Amino acid sequence: MSAVVQSQEANVLREDRNGVATLTLNRPAQMNLLTLEMLGALQSAFDAIASDGSVRVVVLAGAGKGFCAGHDLKEIRALASPEKISGLFETCNRMMLSIPRLPQPVIARVHGAAAAAGCQLVAQCDLAIASEAAKFTTPGVNWGFFCSTPAVPIGRNLLRKHAMEMLLTGDLVDAARALEWGLVNKVVPASALDAAVTDLASRIAAKPPGTIAAGKRAFYQQMDLGVDQAYDLAGGVIAASFSDPEGRQGMDAFIDKRPPPAY
C-alpha cells in the first residue's frame, strides 16, 4: 500500500509503502536548504510519524541534484539579531534531536551533496546509504562560522581526528572516504541506490517493532552513560524484551528451531 502526504506547501513530501515512510526534502532549486519553513515541515513530519504505528522505518531523501546544502545564509542574514538567529538554531536542534528519539530507525538516502547542516542531517540519522556521486563537507570554517552544530553528530559518528579534519579544513569528502570514516553504512552506484535503500529498510521493517523501538532508545541512552550505568540500563532493557510478547514468541521459535515469527 502506498500513500503520499504533502506538508507545509510541499517543503517535505511523504510517501508510505509497506511500512516505510519516505520523507523527501522538496526544494530542489534551493538545494533543499534548511530554512525555518523546511525545519517546520520536517518537525511536523517526524511528530506525525512518531505516533504512527503503521510506520516501521523512515527514509530521508532529497529532491534534485543535491541532498541538502545546509542552512539558508540569506535567511540568517535577514534575521540579523542574535536572538532570532539563536531561535533558528534552537528550532534546528529540536528537529535534529527528533531523529534519534523516533521509535523508528531513520535511513538517510544520500544521492548528492550534503553540506554543513545537510551533512549534520546525514550524521544524525541512524543509518545512511550513499551514491558514489555523494559528497560531504562542513565548509563553514572557510567563511568564518565554524560548523559547531554539525560537529555534534559528526563527532559521534567519526573517529575524533577524522571529524576534526572535516571541521577544520572544510574539504570535500567523497563517498568512499565517508564510508571508510564511518559517516555512511554503504556506498553503491547511483543506479543501485534505491534498491539498496529499499533492501535495508525492508529488512528492518520485518523485525518486531517494539523490540526495535526499545533497542534504539536504549542504544542512544547508554551512549551518554559510563560503562557501569550503561550495562545497568541495557540489562533492564534486554530483560524486558525477553518478557515482552514479541521476545517470548521469538524465544519459543528459536528453542523449537522454527523461523522467526512474522511481525
C-alpha positions as CSV (number, residue, x, y, z in Angstrom):
1,M,0.0,0.0,0.0
2,S,1.3,3.5,-0.9
3,A,0.1,6.9,0.2
4,V,1.5,10.3,-0.4
5,V,1.2,13.1,2.1
6,Q,2.3,16.7,1.4
7,S,3.1,19.1,4.3
8,Q,3.7,22.8,4.6
9,E,3.3,23.6,0.9
10,A,5.3,20.5,-0.1
11,N,8.6,21.5,1.6
12,V,8.6,17.9,2.5
13,L,6.9,15.0,0.6
14,R,5.8,11.9,2.5
15,E,5.2,8.5,0.8
16,D,4.3,5.4,2.8
17,R,4.8,2.0,1.3
18,N,5.0,-1.4,3.1
19,G,5.7,0.1,6.5
20,V,8.4,2.5,5.2
21,A,7.7,6.3,5.2
22,T,9.9,8.2,2.8
23,L,10.3,11.9,3.6
24,T,11.7,13.9,0.6
25,L,13.1,17.4,1.1
26,N,11.4,19.1,-1.8
27,R,13.1,22.4,-2.6
28,P,15.5,21.2,-5.3
29,A,16.1,24.6,-6.8
30,Q,17.4,25.8,-3.4
31,M,19.4,22.6,-2.8
32,N,16.8,21.7,-0.1
33,L,18.1,24.4,2.3
34,L,17.0,24.0,5.9
35,T,15.0,27.2,6.1
36,L,12.6,27.8,9.0
37,E,9.8,26.6,6.8
38,M,11.7,23.4,5.9
39,L,12.6,22.8,9.5
40,G,9.0,23.2,10.5
41,A,7.9,20.8,7.8
42,L,10.4,18.1,8.9
43,Q,9.4,18.6,12.5
44,S,5.7,18.1,11.7
45,A,6.5,15.0,9.7
46,F,8.6,13.5,12.4
47,D,6.0,14.3,15.1
48,A,3.3,12.6,13.0
49,I,5.4,9.5,12.3
50,A,6.4,9.1,16.0
51,S,2.8,8.1,16.9
52,D,2.1,6.2,13.6
53,G,2.2,2.5,14.4
54,S,2.0,1.7,10.7
55,V,5.5,3.1,10.1
56,R,8.3,0.7,10.8
57,V,11.2,2.6,9.1
58,V,11.8,6.2,7.9
59,V,13.8,7.1,4.8
60,L,15.1,10.7,4.5
61,A,15.8,11.7,0.9
62,G,16.4,14.9,-1.1
63,A,14.9,16.0,-4.4
64,G,17.0,17.4,-7.2
65,K,20.8,17.2,-7.7
66,G,21.8,17.5,-4.0
67,F,20.7,16.0,-0.7
68,C,20.8,19.2,1.4
69,A,23.1,22.2,1.3
70,G,22.5,23.2,5.0
71,H,21.1,26.5,6.3
72,D,20.0,29.4,4.1
73,L,22.6,32.1,4.8
74,K,20.3,34.8,3.2
75,E,17.7,33.9,5.8
76,I,20.2,34.0,8.6
77,R,21.5,37.4,7.4
78,A,17.9,38.7,7.3
79,L,17.2,37.6,10.8
80,A,20.0,39.9,11.9
81,S,19.6,39.8,15.7
82,P,21.5,37.3,17.8
83,E,18.2,36.3,19.5
84,K,16.4,35.5,16.2
85,I,19.5,33.6,14.9
86,S,19.7,31.6,18.1
87,G,16.0,30.8,17.7
88,L,16.6,29.3,14.3
89,F,19.3,27.1,15.6
90,E,17.1,26.0,18.6
91,T,14.5,25.0,16.0
92,C,17.0,23.1,14.0
93,N,18.4,21.4,17.2
94,R,14.9,20.2,18.2
95,M,14.3,18.8,14.7
96,M,17.7,17.0,14.7
97,L,17.0,15.5,18.1
98,S,13.7,14.2,16.9
99,I,15.6,11.7,14.7
100,P,17.2,9.6,17.5
101,R,14.1,10.0,19.6
102,L,11.8,8.5,17.0
103,P,10.9,4.9,17.8
104,Q,11.5,4.0,14.1
105,P,15.0,3.8,12.6
106,V,15.8,6.6,10.1
107,I,17.9,5.9,7.0
108,A,19.5,8.8,5.0
109,R,19.3,8.2,1.2
110,V,22.2,10.4,0.0
111,H,22.4,10.8,-3.7
112,G,24.3,14.1,-4.0
113,A,26.0,16.8,-2.0
114,A,25.4,17.0,1.8
115,A,26.9,20.2,3.1
116,A,27.1,21.8,6.6
117,A,23.7,21.2,8.3
118,G,22.9,18.8,5.4
119,C,25.9,16.7,6.4
120,Q,24.7,17.1,10.0
121,L,21.4,15.6,8.9
122,V,23.1,12.6,7.4
123,A,25.2,12.1,10.6
124,Q,22.1,12.4,12.8
125,C,20.3,9.6,11.0
126,D,20.6,6.1,12.4
127,L,21.8,4.7,9.1
128,A,22.9,6.1,5.8
129,I,23.4,4.8,2.3
130,A,25.1,6.9,-0.3
131,S,25.5,7.0,-4.0
132,E,29.1,7.0,-5.4
133,A,28.3,10.6,-6.5
134,A,27.6,11.8,-3.0
135,K,29.9,14.4,-1.4
136,F,30.1,15.6,2.2
137,T,31.5,18.8,3.6
138,T,31.4,21.1,6.6
139,P,32.7,24.3,4.9
140,G,31.7,26.9,7.5
141,V,35.3,27.3,8.7
142,N,36.2,28.8,5.3
143,W,33.7,31.6,5.8
144,G,34.2,32.4,9.4
145,F,31.4,30.4,11.0
146,F,32.6,27.0,12.4
147,C,30.2,24.2,11.8
148,S,29.7,23.6,15.5
149,T,26.2,22.1,15.4
150,P,27.1,19.7,12.6
151,A,30.1,18.8,14.8
152,V,27.8,17.2,17.4
153,P,26.6,14.2,15.4
154,I,29.7,14.1,13.2
155,G,31.9,13.9,16.3
156,R,29.7,11.0,17.5
157,N,30.0,9.1,14.2
158,L,33.6,9.5,13.2
159,L,36.9,9.0,14.9
160,R,37.9,12.3,16.5
161,K,40.7,13.1,14.2
162,H,38.6,12.4,11.1
163,A,35.8,14.6,12.4
164,M,38.3,17.4,13.2
165,E,39.8,17.1,9.7
166,M,36.4,17.7,8.2
167,L,35.6,20.5,10.5
168,L,38.9,22.3,10.4
169,T,39.6,22.1,6.7
170,G,36.1,22.3,5.2
171,D,37.3,20.0,2.4
172,L,35.0,17.8,0.4
173,V,34.9,14.2,1.4
174,D,33.9,11.7,-1.3
175,A,31.5,8.8,-0.7
176,A,34.3,6.2,-0.5
177,R,36.1,8.2,2.3
178,A,32.8,8.8,4.0
179,L,32.3,5.0,4.2
180,E,35.9,4.5,5.4
181,W,35.4,7.1,8.1
182,G,32.0,5.8,9.3
183,L,29.7,8.6,8.1
184,V,27.7,6.2,5.9
185,N,27.0,2.5,6.1
186,K,27.2,1.6,2.4
187,V,28.1,3.2,-1.0
188,V,26.6,2.0,-4.2
189,P,26.4,3.1,-7.8
190,A,23.7,5.8,-8.4
191,S,21.6,3.3,-10.4
192,A,21.5,0.9,-7.4
193,L,20.8,3.5,-4.6
194,D,17.0,3.0,-4.5
195,A,17.3,-0.8,-4.4
196,A,19.9,-0.7,-1.6
197,V,17.8,1.6,0.5
198,T,14.7,-0.4,-0.1
199,D,16.5,-3.6,0.8
200,L,17.8,-2.2,4.1
201,A,14.5,-0.6,5.0
202,S,12.6,-3.8,4.2
203,R,14.9,-6.0,6.3
204,I,14.5,-3.7,9.3
205,A,10.7,-3.3,8.8
206,A,10.4,-7.1,9.1
207,K,11.7,-7.0,12.6
208,P,9.5,-6.8,15.7
209,P,8.7,-3.0,16.1
210,G,8.6,-2.9,19.9
211,T,12.0,-4.6,20.1
212,I,13.4,-2.1,17.5
213,A,12.0,0.9,19.3
214,A,13.2,-0.2,22.7
215,G,16.6,-1.2,21.4
216,K,17.1,2.1,19.5
217,R,16.1,4.1,22.6
218,A,18.4,2.2,24.9
219,F,21.3,2.5,22.4
220,Y,21.3,6.3,22.4
221,Q,20.7,6.5,26.2
222,Q,23.6,4.3,27.0
223,M,26.0,6.2,24.7
224,D,25.9,9.1,27.2
225,L,26.5,7.0,30.3
226,G,29.5,5.5,32.0
227,V,30.0,1.8,31.3
228,D,28.5,0.7,34.7
229,Q,25.4,2.7,34.1
230,A,25.2,1.7,30.5
231,Y,25.2,-2.0,31.5
232,D,22.5,-1.4,34.1
233,L,20.3,0.3,31.6
234,A,21.0,-2.3,28.9
235,G,20.4,-5.2,31.3
236,G,17.0,-3.8,32.2
237,V,16.0,-3.3,28.5
238,I,17.1,-6.8,27.4
239,A,15.3,-8.4,30.4
240,A,12.1,-6.5,29.5
241,S,12.4,-7.6,25.9
242,F,12.6,-11.3,26.9
243,S,9.4,-10.8,29.0
244,D,7.6,-9.0,26.2
245,P,5.2,-11.0,23.9
246,E,7.5,-10.2,20.9
247,G,10.5,-11.6,22.7
248,R,8.7,-14.6,24.1
249,Q,7.4,-15.6,20.7
250,G,10.9,-15.3,19.2
251,M,12.4,-17.2,22.1
252,D,9.9,-20.0,21.7
253,A,10.6,-20.2,17.9
254,F,14.4,-20.3,18.5
255,I,14.1,-23.1,21.0
256,D,11.7,-25.0,18.8
257,K,14.1,-24.5,15.8
258,R,11.4,-22.6,13.9
259,P,11.9,-19.5,11.7
260,P,11.5,-16.1,13.5
261,P,7.8,-15.0,13.8
262,A,6.4,-12.6,11.2
263,Y,5.9,-9.2,12.9
